[in-house]
């Protein structure tokens, strides 16, 4: 089923673009602070998050594809994640020649307190919207994430 579409006036498009840009910038800065408190760079932190979100181990090559980092840079990221006890290299049970990167059990939970203020702010913000409004916001976020995921996951290398 195709979703119904509505015209978007240029002024409104630019307002949403500016909101997205500001949100993106502040999110990057928040995560840079969190990464610093974890003893990581922003790239290391988001690579760790990418492995968490993947739902299972990834090859270094796949991490390179998803992040657009060189394989050499990914090796450095993995080394640093191993050093702080967040990830580890394991042999692929299907093909012992392959090495996979997986999250160390319990590693993500060690840093959960760093995100408490973000969850508190999210709760306070959502409380300002009715359940119907929250459904619309959630739908918007899901559509945006779907588009971003498609762009990043399927066209991993920049043009």
HUWOBEL-V972924 format. One record per run of one state. SS is the DSSP state (helix for helix, strand for strand, loop for the rest). FROM is the first residue (numbers start at 1). LEN is the number of residues. Records with the same first field share a line. If there is no record, write none. Layout:
# HUWOBEL-V972924
SS: FROM-LEN + FROM-LEN
This chain:
# HUWOBEL-V972924
loop: 1-9 + 39-3 + 55-3 + 68-3 + 84-3 + 92-7 + 104-3 + 111-1 + 127-4 + 155-5
helix: 10-29 + 42-13 + 60-8 + 71-13 + 107-4 + 112-15 + 131-24
strand: 58-2 + 87-5 + 99-5
